[in-house]
Amino acid sequence: MQEHKTDILKISLSAILLIICAAVTHFFELPIFLTVILYLVPYLLVGLSVLKGAAKNILNGDIFGEDFLMSIATIGAFIIGEYAEAVFVMLFFAVGELFEDIATDKSRNSIYELMDVRPDSAYLKLDGNERKRIDSKDLKVGDIAVAYAGEKFAADGIIISGNSFADTSALTGESLPQEIGENSVVFSGTVNLSGVVEYKVTCTYENSTVSKILKAVENAPDNKSKADKFITKFSKVYTPVVVIAAVLLAVVPSLIFGDFSKWIYSALSFLVVSCPCALVISVPLSYFGGIGAASKKGILIKGANHLETLTKVKTFVFDKTGTLTNGNFELEAIHPEKISETELLSFAAAAEKNSNHPISLSILSAAKKCNTDIKAAENVKEIAGKGISAVIENKHVLIGNEKLMNDNGIDYHECHKNGSTVHIAIDGVYEGHIIISDTLKENTVSALKELKTMGIMSAMLTGDSEKIAADVAKKLNIDKYYSKLLPLDKVEKLEEIKKSSSGKVAFVGDGINDAPVLKIADIGIAMGSLGSDAAIEAADVVLMNDNISALKSAVKCAKRTQKIVKENITFALAVKFFVLLLSALTVQNIMWYAAFADVGVMVLAVINATRSLKMK
């Protein structure tokens, strides 16, 4: 409220002066010029900025704005001798503007306070144990920085020394501290809660996760919803029509019935109540509040248009690995044909050692645990969606799924165990397979059940085998699933689902391998993507808390915000239509009603819009 102190003072002083003017003119008969001067003081006190705004807009070619309507109406009221009403209307308009500013600031500050996670400085480790305090902007990739207890990490990095707990709530909405230690990844803006830790900077602040989140939130108001765009177009057409109607109301009846001043008064009242500020202000404010409320829960929505789309989603399509499952694969079994388990694992690890795929990492991890000798590999080629080809000890090795085996005419066989089957062939001969298993994410079953109760269908797209896909779909009670899909196959399947769906289709993926599918969905949602550049850039919504249950919260927040927008539009138009009708019928003292109708409706709409800031 401190920043609005001057406005509050002006409004209060103007109201007091208006009362004094009304009392003086009631008890004393003053000359017209003195009466005008008396009322001009409170009028200009609150109305000078409006008059300047109208003049500035006219010079810029934007004639029919709310400042113009209020200026014309109140100046007209002065001309026909309705001085008190002119001041009252301008005073009420100033009150409405004040409410608007306060509500907008509250909405904006709720986001900026939430996202005000940038640390101003950092401790840079120099030679030995010497540490120097520098601006966080000056940290470079490869620098070693130190975070003390209670301090924020100044940049994204990897812990190289120390153990602690990190508060990630500013990014994820998750209140439970995360344990961190050597090799743990940390993100700029998260808070080191306990011990002293040293971390190697992997990404400067300007390119960090939190910086991209901030930019996405700041740019969110630019992505307008359909309702928002409609109100903008509506006001551009509506306002000139109203001005023309007011002119006709002033001229035509006066020519027929006479009493020109009476019809001028009605026309001026008509102008006051016609101002569309309640709609122009409350609609974007509602969406901005909804985006802020979602951010507090770790749900980053990039614009009002995406918030609106969420309300129409009838089908959620999920990627499997890393979205519905943890993506932490573990070695389940090794089934060799003629060679030993150790040798089969050694060939597999050699081929996979340069891949970052979760299955590859699990095979390498298993090989290291078993102290398996990892052979040298040459001519390693990754075959998208199928596997890897490599030369190991002068032998041609193929490791991958059944598609790879079929393409090369390898006679393989399936395994009775559930999990991802990695087949291995050496010099064209099938030598066995390795089973890698994954586990469902916590709360996944209950989250999908909650979506189903909201009337939302679910589908799953995966590159895994029919057997694994069927097993996961059954456990999660997924309506439809599609298996053995390459990245481009997922795009085609999603297009098919969009055509058959009764509403909008959302795709939920990890945001890295699924970027093309995220882009073509009606709304792309990146799941569990903290730190992923692809997620933040490709998705329309990012669930920073790696919790699929947040989908229900996102949909509920969107529907609640949309409900508030519809309430404001309906309420504002209904009241305005009623009072416009009254002003056209020349009800006495209608300008007072007009002022209440315009500013009162705006204040109520703004107050209602601020409800979107809160999310249960």
Secondary structure as the mmCIF struct_conf table of DSSP 4:
data_model
#
loop_
_struct_conf.conf_type_id
_struct_conf.id
_struct_conf.beg_label_comp_id
_struct_conf.beg_label_asym_id
_struct_conf.beg_label_seq_id
_struct_conf.end_label_comp_id
_struct_conf.end_label_asym_id
_struct_conf.end_label_seq_id
HELX_RH_3T_P HELX_RH_3T_P1 GLN A 2 HIS A 4
HELX_RH_AL_P HELX_RH_AL_P1 LYS A 5 PHE A 27
BEND BEND1 PHE A 28 PHE A 28
HELX_RH_AL_P HELX_RH_AL_P2 ILE A 32 LEU A 59
TURN_TY1_P TURN_TY1_P1 ASN A 60 GLY A 61
BEND BEND2 PHE A 64 GLY A 65
HELX_RH_AL_P HELX_RH_AL_P3 GLU A 66 ILE A 79
TURN_TY1_P TURN_TY1_P2 ILE A 80 GLY A 81
HELX_RH_AL_P HELX_RH_AL_P4 TYR A 83 LEU A 114
TURN_TY1_P TURN_TY1_P3 MET A 115 MET A 115
BEND BEND3 ASP A 120 ASP A 120
STRN STRN1 SER A 121 LYS A 125
BEND BEND4 ASP A 127 ASP A 127
TURN_TY1_P TURN_TY1_P4 GLY A 128 ASN A 129
STRN STRN2 ARG A 131 ASP A 135
HELX_RH_3T_P HELX_RH_3T_P2 SER A 136 ASP A 138
TURN_TY1_P TURN_TY1_P5 VAL A 141 GLY A 142
STRN STRN3 ILE A 144 ALA A 147
TURN_TY1_P TURN_TY1_P6 ALA A 149 GLY A 150
HELX_LH_PP_P HELX_LH_PP_P1 GLU A 151 GLU A 151
STRN STRN4 LYS A 152 LYS A 152
HELX_LH_PP_P HELX_LH_PP_P2 PHE A 153 PHE A 153
BEND BEND5 ALA A 154 ALA A 155
STRN STRN5 ASP A 156 SER A 161
STRN STRN6 SER A 164 ASP A 167
HELX_RH_AL_P HELX_RH_AL_P5 SER A 169 THR A 172
BEND BEND6 LEU A 176 LEU A 176
HELX_LH_PP_P HELX_LH_PP_P3 PRO A 177 PRO A 177
STRN STRN7 GLN A 178 ILE A 180
TURN_TY1_P TURN_TY1_P7 GLU A 182 ASN A 183
STRN STRN8 VAL A 185 VAL A 186
TURN_TY1_P TURN_TY1_P8 SER A 188 GLY A 189
STRN STRN9 VAL A 191 ASN A 192
BEND BEND7 SER A 194 GLY A 195
STRN STRN10 VAL A 197 CYS A 203
HELX_RH_3T_P HELX_RH_3T_P3 TYR A 205 ASN A 207
BEND BEND8 SER A 208 SER A 208
HELX_RH_AL_P HELX_RH_AL_P6 THR A 209 ASN A 219
HELX_RH_3T_P HELX_RH_3T_P4 ALA A 220 ASP A 222
BEND BEND9 ASN A 223 ASN A 223
HELX_RH_AL_P HELX_RH_AL_P7 LYS A 226 PHE A 257
HELX_RH_AL_P HELX_RH_AL_P8 PHE A 260 SER A 274
TURN_TY1_P TURN_TY1_P9 PRO A 276 PRO A 276
HELX_RH_AL_P HELX_RH_AL_P9 CYS A 277 LYS A 296
TURN_TY1_P TURN_TY1_P10 LYS A 297 GLY A 298
STRN STRN11 ILE A 299 ILE A 301
HELX_RH_AL_P HELX_RH_AL_P10 ALA A 304 LEU A 310
TURN_TY1_P TURN_TY1_P11 THR A 311 LYS A 312
STRN STRN12 VAL A 313 ASP A 319
BEND BEND10 LYS A 320 LYS A 320
TURN_TY1_P TURN_TY1_P12 THR A 321 LEU A 324
STRN STRN13 THR A 325 THR A 325
STRN STRN14 GLU A 330 PRO A 336
BEND BEND11 GLU A 337 ILE A 339
HELX_RH_AL_P HELX_RH_AL_P11 GLU A 341 GLU A 352
TURN_TY1_P TURN_TY1_P13 LYS A 353 ASN A 354
HELX_RH_AL_P HELX_RH_AL_P12 PRO A 358 LYS A 369
TURN_TY1_P TURN_TY1_P14 CYS A 370 ASN A 371
STRN STRN15 ALA A 377 ILE A 383
TURN_TY1_P TURN_TY1_P15 ALA A 384 LYS A 386
STRN STRN16 GLY A 387 ILE A 392
TURN_TY1_P TURN_TY1_P16 GLU A 393 ASN A 394
STRN STRN17 LYS A 395 GLY A 400
HELX_RH_AL_P HELX_RH_AL_P13 GLU A 402 ASP A 407
TURN_TY1_P TURN_TY1_P17 ASN A 408 GLY A 409
BEND BEND12 HIS A 416 GLY A 419
STRN STRN18 SER A 420 ILE A 426
TURN_TY1_P TURN_TY1_P18 ASP A 427 GLY A 428
STRN STRN19 VAL A 429 SER A 437
STRN STRN20 LEU A 440 LEU A 440
HELX_LH_PP_P HELX_LH_PP_P4 LYS A 441 LYS A 441
TURN_TY1_P TURN_TY1_P19 GLU A 442 ASN A 443
HELX_RH_AL_P HELX_RH_AL_P14 THR A 444 THR A 453
TURN_TY1_P TURN_TY1_P20 MET A 454 GLY A 455
STRN STRN21 MET A 457 LEU A 461
BEND BEND13 GLY A 463 ASP A 464
HELX_RH_AL_P HELX_RH_AL_P15 GLU A 466 LEU A 476
TURN_TY1_P TURN_TY1_P21 ASN A 477 ASN A 477
BEND BEND14 ASP A 479 ASP A 479
STRN STRN22 LYS A 480 TYR A 482
BEND BEND15 LYS A 484 LYS A 484
HELX_RH_AL_P HELX_RH_AL_P16 PRO A 487 SER A 500
BEND BEND16 SER A 502 GLY A 503
STRN STRN23 LYS A 504 GLY A 509
BEND BEND17 GLY A 511 ILE A 512
TURN_TY1_P TURN_TY1_P22 ASN A 513 ASP A 514
HELX_RH_AL_P HELX_RH_AL_P17 ALA A 515 ILE A 520
BEND BEND18 ALA A 521 ASP A 522
STRN STRN24 ILE A 523 MET A 527
BEND BEND19 GLY A 528 GLY A 528
TURN_TY1_P TURN_TY1_P23 LEU A 530 GLY A 531
HELX_RH_AL_P HELX_RH_AL_P18 ASP A 533 ALA A 538
BEND BEND20 ASP A 540 ASP A 540
STRN STRN25 VAL A 541 LEU A 543
TURN_TY1_P TURN_TY1_P24 MET A 544 ASN A 545
TURN_TY1_P TURN_TY1_P25 ILE A 548 SER A 549
HELX_RH_AL_P HELX_RH_AL_P19 ALA A 550 ALA A 584
TURN_TY1_P TURN_TY1_P26 LEU A 585 THR A 586
TURN_TY1_P TURN_TY1_P27 GLN A 588 ASN A 589
HELX_RH_AL_P HELX_RH_AL_P20 ILE A 590 ALA A 595
HELX_RH_PI_P HELX_RH_PI_P1 PHE A 596 GLY A 600
HELX_RH_AL_P HELX_RH_AL_P21 VAL A 601 ALA A 609
HELX_RH_3T_P HELX_RH_3T_P5 THR A 610 LEU A 613
#
